[in-house]
Amino acid sequence: MAQKTEKQNGRPRQFDPDVALRAATMVFWRKGYLGASLDDLTDAMGINRPSLYATFGNKEALFLSCIDLYDAASAELLDAALAAPKIDDALDAFFTAGVEGVTSRSTPSGCLIACSLVGAAEESDRIKSKLKACMASTDAAVRNRLKQAVKAGELPADTDVAATARMVNCIRHGLALRARAGETRKELARAARAAADALLGRSPRAT
């Protein structure tokens, strides 16, 4: 994306909208939609308010763009995990990728989407619809992978793949919220492993 020019103190300054959007995403991820002030956002993005409005729209529109950015990156990682040839490995990889993402030292803890379900979703119908769409997209990816497993005989033919997909993502969001509360990667990895074992009817594996 082409750079934008911002005039500040009478002097032109260049900023990259993509870099600014990533910076805003980190602010929302760390502070939440309600906790992130316009000053927090513009300081992190390196722009002033007029430039924020001109380039991204208002705070709500900026947040929606950040959700899109976050969801695209998250979906890429989770899709790669689900591509494992065996359903056992796919679910293990799915939960592992989720745990690693919400406990990464390079980003705020938790999941931006999961953490936004409380608070941000209540602020507007547009935000609520966006978050629901993100969840539905991930549900669909898991559901399609489960359908493949049923066809391959890895799961019973009468498996309710839609309900199971929702349950898988409920577990993933729960792990993200517990990461936000300070649980460690090791603790969450154990919980994720137990969840995968339960879903696949395996005996719980010792750590």
C-alpha beads as a LAMMPS data file, in Angstrom:
LAMMPS data file: protein, C-alpha beads

207 atoms
206 bonds

1 atom types
1 bond types

-500.0 500.0 xlo xhi
-500.0 500.0 ylo yhi
-500.0 500.0 zlo zhi

Masses

1 110.0

Atoms # bond

1 1 1 0.000 0.000 0.000
2 1 1 1.262 3.442 -0.905
3 1 1 2.530 5.668 1.849
4 1 1 0.445 8.591 3.039
5 1 1 1.749 12.062 3.752
6 1 1 0.745 13.719 7.015
7 1 1 1.429 17.333 7.832
8 1 1 2.401 17.848 11.412
9 1 1 3.885 21.084 12.794
10 1 1 3.975 22.422 9.242
11 1 1 6.250 19.640 7.997
12 1 1 5.245 16.664 5.843
13 1 1 5.766 13.239 7.348
14 1 1 5.391 9.877 5.714
15 1 1 3.576 6.924 7.242
16 1 1 2.754 3.476 5.978
17 1 1 -0.946 2.607 6.523
18 1 1 -0.135 -1.099 6.794
19 1 1 2.415 -0.482 9.538
20 1 1 0.010 1.885 11.290
21 1 1 -2.763 -0.714 11.130
22 1 1 -0.540 -3.373 12.674
23 1 1 0.372 -0.949 15.451
24 1 1 -3.310 -0.238 16.120
25 1 1 -4.009 -3.966 16.228
26 1 1 -1.450 -4.384 19.005
27 1 1 -3.093 -1.586 21.000
28 1 1 -6.575 -3.084 20.694
29 1 1 -5.190 -6.540 21.458
30 1 1 -3.448 -5.300 24.581
31 1 1 -6.028 -2.834 25.915
32 1 1 -9.283 -3.981 24.359
33 1 1 -11.666 -1.920 22.288
34 1 1 -13.017 0.059 25.217
35 1 1 -9.649 0.510 26.910
36 1 1 -7.850 1.789 23.813
37 1 1 -8.138 5.565 23.636
38 1 1 -7.646 7.611 20.485
39 1 1 -4.452 8.987 22.034
40 1 1 -3.215 5.419 22.609
41 1 1 -3.951 4.561 19.009
42 1 1 -2.515 7.656 17.342
43 1 1 0.628 7.516 19.502
44 1 1 1.245 3.887 18.542
45 1 1 0.417 4.507 14.889
46 1 1 2.576 7.620 14.668
47 1 1 -0.175 9.773 13.192
48 1 1 -2.601 12.453 14.339
49 1 1 -6.373 12.153 14.621
50 1 1 -7.220 13.810 11.299
51 1 1 -4.974 11.308 9.515
52 1 1 -6.549 8.420 11.400
53 1 1 -10.023 9.536 10.341
54 1 1 -8.971 10.258 6.754
55 1 1 -7.219 6.929 6.279
56 1 1 -9.131 4.471 8.443
57 1 1 -12.389 6.165 9.429
58 1 1 -13.484 6.372 13.062
59 1 1 -12.380 4.173 15.956
60 1 1 -14.975 1.519 15.166
61 1 1 -13.928 1.313 11.512
62 1 1 -10.283 1.089 12.534
63 1 1 -11.087 -1.723 14.944
64 1 1 -12.956 -3.633 12.239
65 1 1 -9.924 -3.318 9.949
66 1 1 -7.710 -4.614 12.753
67 1 1 -10.007 -7.591 13.251
68 1 1 -9.750 -8.376 9.537
69 1 1 -5.962 -8.205 9.694
70 1 1 -5.779 -10.395 12.796
71 1 1 -8.317 -12.923 11.513
72 1 1 -6.524 -13.371 8.191
73 1 1 -3.216 -14.112 9.910
74 1 1 -4.846 -16.434 12.433
75 1 1 -6.803 -18.303 9.750
76 1 1 -3.635 -18.955 7.774
77 1 1 -1.979 -20.626 10.754
78 1 1 -5.033 -22.647 11.735
79 1 1 -5.687 -23.775 8.156
80 1 1 -2.114 -25.026 7.966
81 1 1 -2.656 -26.996 11.164
82 1 1 -5.892 -28.538 9.896
83 1 1 -4.136 -29.650 6.712
84 1 1 -2.454 -32.516 8.583
85 1 1 -3.401 -35.786 6.836
86 1 1 -4.798 -37.539 9.941
87 1 1 -7.571 -36.019 12.053
88 1 1 -5.674 -36.854 15.256
89 1 1 -2.694 -34.859 14.055
90 1 1 -4.912 -32.089 12.664
91 1 1 -6.692 -31.458 15.957
92 1 1 -3.457 -31.712 17.929
93 1 1 -1.861 -29.192 15.569
94 1 1 -4.940 -26.937 15.669
95 1 1 -4.888 -26.681 19.445
96 1 1 -1.102 -26.405 19.557
97 1 1 -1.154 -23.517 17.082
98 1 1 -3.863 -21.861 19.123
99 1 1 -1.962 -22.188 22.396
100 1 1 1.260 -20.940 20.854
101 1 1 -0.549 -17.956 19.374
102 1 1 -2.198 -16.846 22.621
103 1 1 0.994 -17.266 24.657
104 1 1 3.512 -15.758 22.238
105 1 1 6.026 -13.403 23.807
106 1 1 6.004 -11.201 20.707
107 1 1 2.317 -10.277 20.992
108 1 1 -0.177 -9.552 23.772
109 1 1 -1.573 -12.625 25.497
110 1 1 -4.881 -14.116 24.495
111 1 1 -6.798 -13.853 21.222
112 1 1 -7.972 -10.484 19.917
113 1 1 -11.261 -11.950 18.726
114 1 1 -11.982 -14.006 21.848
115 1 1 -11.096 -11.112 24.135
116 1 1 -13.314 -8.778 22.084
117 1 1 -16.398 -10.941 22.575
118 1 1 -16.833 -9.365 26.001
119 1 1 -17.162 -5.602 25.805
120 1 1 -16.473 -4.760 22.184
121 1 1 -19.265 -6.946 20.820
122 1 1 -21.735 -4.982 22.917
123 1 1 -20.677 -1.637 21.461
124 1 1 -22.231 -1.918 18.012
125 1 1 -24.026 -4.268 15.684
126 1 1 -21.190 -3.901 13.152
127 1 1 -18.607 -5.157 15.636
128 1 1 -20.861 -7.978 16.782
129 1 1 -21.495 -9.040 13.178
130 1 1 -17.788 -8.938 12.359
131 1 1 -16.862 -11.099 15.339
132 1 1 -19.651 -13.569 14.560
133 1 1 -18.431 -13.783 10.958
134 1 1 -14.883 -14.521 12.129
135 1 1 -16.107 -17.284 14.409
136 1 1 -18.325 -18.716 11.686
137 1 1 -15.401 -18.813 9.265
138 1 1 -13.259 -20.790 11.690
139 1 1 -16.196 -23.062 12.519
140 1 1 -16.543 -23.771 8.800
141 1 1 -12.852 -24.631 8.419
142 1 1 -12.998 -27.100 11.314
143 1 1 -16.332 -28.489 10.127
144 1 1 -14.948 -29.192 6.654
145 1 1 -11.938 -30.961 8.144
146 1 1 -14.210 -33.085 10.333
147 1 1 -16.304 -33.991 7.290
148 1 1 -13.152 -35.227 5.585
149 1 1 -12.369 -37.344 8.624
150 1 1 -15.869 -38.862 8.568
151 1 1 -15.500 -39.729 4.884
152 1 1 -12.108 -41.299 5.602
153 1 1 -13.605 -43.439 8.364
154 1 1 -11.551 -41.735 11.064
155 1 1 -14.691 -40.489 12.828
156 1 1 -18.082 -42.205 13.213
157 1 1 -20.511 -41.645 10.354
158 1 1 -23.095 -40.114 12.709
159 1 1 -20.703 -37.440 14.046
160 1 1 -22.427 -34.071 14.364
161 1 1 -19.654 -32.165 12.618
162 1 1 -21.317 -28.749 12.995
163 1 1 -21.737 -29.041 16.758
164 1 1 -18.285 -30.586 17.154
165 1 1 -16.693 -27.761 15.186
166 1 1 -18.335 -25.195 17.461
167 1 1 -17.152 -27.115 20.502
168 1 1 -13.576 -27.160 19.171
169 1 1 -13.629 -23.402 18.776
170 1 1 -15.283 -22.871 22.149
171 1 1 -12.361 -24.752 23.670
172 1 1 -9.883 -22.663 21.672
173 1 1 -11.475 -19.418 22.851
174 1 1 -11.514 -20.675 26.425
175 1 1 -7.781 -21.371 26.209
176 1 1 -7.263 -17.839 24.891
177 1 1 -9.158 -16.269 27.789
178 1 1 -7.204 -18.301 30.325
179 1 1 -3.979 -17.177 28.643
180 1 1 -5.189 -13.607 29.110
181 1 1 -5.662 -14.392 32.791
182 1 1 -2.022 -15.445 33.060
183 1 1 -1.972 -19.210 32.643
184 1 1 1.252 -20.522 31.162
185 1 1 1.821 -22.170 27.800
186 1 1 2.616 -25.441 29.576
187 1 1 -0.655 -25.389 31.520
188 1 1 -2.692 -24.535 28.449
189 1 1 -0.898 -27.128 26.322
190 1 1 -1.892 -29.812 28.828
191 1 1 -5.506 -28.659 28.690
192 1 1 -5.436 -28.593 24.893
193 1 1 -3.979 -32.097 24.769
194 1 1 -6.737 -33.346 27.088
195 1 1 -9.357 -31.662 24.906
196 1 1 -8.027 -33.358 21.768
197 1 1 -7.952 -36.712 23.574
198 1 1 -11.569 -36.297 24.698
199 1 1 -12.741 -35.298 21.227
200 1 1 -11.085 -38.313 19.638
201 1 1 -12.005 -40.812 22.336
202 1 1 -8.396 -41.384 23.333
203 1 1 -7.160 -42.154 26.819
204 1 1 -5.689 -38.985 28.386
205 1 1 -1.963 -38.779 27.721
206 1 1 0.385 -38.097 30.589
207 1 1 2.679 -35.071 30.285

Bonds

1 1 1 2
2 1 2 3
3 1 3 4
4 1 4 5
5 1 5 6
6 1 6 7
7 1 7 8
8 1 8 9
9 1 9 10
10 1 10 11
11 1 11 12
12 1 12 13
13 1 13 14
14 1 14 15
15 1 15 16
16 1 16 17
17 1 17 18
18 1 18 19
19 1 19 20
20 1 20 21
21 1 21 22
22 1 22 23
23 1 23 24
24 1 24 25
25 1 25 26
26 1 26 27
27 1 27 28
28 1 28 29
29 1 29 30
30 1 30 31
31 1 31 32
32 1 32 33
33 1 33 34
34 1 34 35
35 1 35 36
36 1 36 37
37 1 37 38
38 1 38 39
39 1 39 40
40 1 40 41
41 1 41 42
42 1 42 43
43 1 43 44
44 1 44 45
45 1 45 46
46 1 46 47
47 1 47 48
48 1 48 49
49 1 49 50
50 1 50 51
51 1 51 52
52 1 52 53
53 1 53 54
54 1 54 55
55 1 55 56
56 1 56 57
57 1 57 58
58 1 58 59
59 1 59 60
60 1 60 61
61 1 61 62
62 1 62 63
63 1 63 64
64 1 64 65
65 1 65 66
66 1 66 67
67 1 67 68
68 1 68 69
69 1 69 70
70 1 70 71
71 1 71 72
72 1 72 73
73 1 73 74
74 1 74 75
75 1 75 76
76 1 76 77
77 1 77 78
78 1 78 79
79 1 79 80
80 1 80 81
81 1 81 82
82 1 82 83
83 1 83 84
84 1 84 85
85 1 85 86
86 1 86 87
87 1 87 88
88 1 88 89
89 1 89 90
90 1 90 91
91 1 91 92
92 1 92 93
93 1 93 94
94 1 94 95
95 1 95 96
96 1 96 97
97 1 97 98
98 1 98 99
99 1 99 100
100 1 100 101
101 1 101 102
102 1 102 103
103 1 103 104
104 1 104 105
105 1 105 106
106 1 106 107
107 1 107 108
108 1 108 109
109 1 109 110
110 1 110 111
111 1 111 112
112 1 112 113
113 1 113 114
114 1 114 115
115 1 115 116
116 1 116 117
117 1 117 118
118 1 118 119
119 1 119 120
120 1 120 121
121 1 121 122
122 1 122 123
123 1 123 124
124 1 124 125
125 1 125 126
126 1 126 127
127 1 127 128
128 1 128 129
129 1 129 130
130 1 130 131
131 1 131 132
132 1 132 133
133 1 133 134
134 1 134 135
135 1 135 136
136 1 136 137
137 1 137 138
138 1 138 139
139 1 139 140
140 1 140 141
141 1 141 142
142 1 142 143
143 1 143 144
144 1 144 145
145 1 145 146
146 1 146 147
147 1 147 148
148 1 148 149
149 1 149 150
150 1 150 151
151 1 151 152
152 1 152 153
153 1 153 154
154 1 154 155
155 1 155 156
156 1 156 157
157 1 157 158
158 1 158 159
159 1 159 160
160 1 160 161
161 1 161 162
162 1 162 163
163 1 163 164
164 1 164 165
165 1 165 166
166 1 166 167
167 1 167 168
168 1 168 169
169 1 169 170
170 1 170 171
171 1 171 172
172 1 172 173
173 1 173 174
174 1 174 175
175 1 175 176
176 1 176 177
177 1 177 178
178 1 178 179
179 1 179 180
180 1 180 181
181 1 181 182
182 1 182 183
183 1 183 184
184 1 184 185
185 1 185 186
186 1 186 187
187 1 187 188
188 1 188 189
189 1 189 190
190 1 190 191
191 1 191 192
192 1 192 193
193 1 193 194
194 1 194 195
195 1 195 196
196 1 196 197
197 1 197 198
198 1 198 199
199 1 199 200
200 1 200 201
201 1 201 202
202 1 202 203
203 1 203 204
204 1 204 205
205 1 205 206
206 1 206 207
